[in-house]
Amino acid sequence: MNIQIEPHTLQRAEERGTNIEEIQIVLEQGTEIPARGNRKAKAKVFTFKKERLGRYYEQKRVEVIYVEENDAIITVTVYVFYGEWKD
């Protein structure tokens, strides 16, 4: 399936601390999570082990919201949460 990453998603990715590579990994390997309306979503936890905005975080969770149209995945936005998640 073709992945189309919208400019809005890339802008939010930069602001929130992720990138195009991680977005693609989430879409290809992430776990499906609930989303509103006709949207779909996937999430994946990445090792982070860095500071962000003055605080240290072990991990970050990247959630990509998207829609499927024809044979394409079209991103809507991306959210990034920092913390620690257990398997």
Secondary structure, 3 states (H helix, E strand, C coil): CEEECCHHHHHHHHHHCCCHHHHHHHHHHCEEECCCCCCEEEEEEEEEEEEECCEEEEEEEEEEEEEEECCEEEEEEEEEEEECCCC
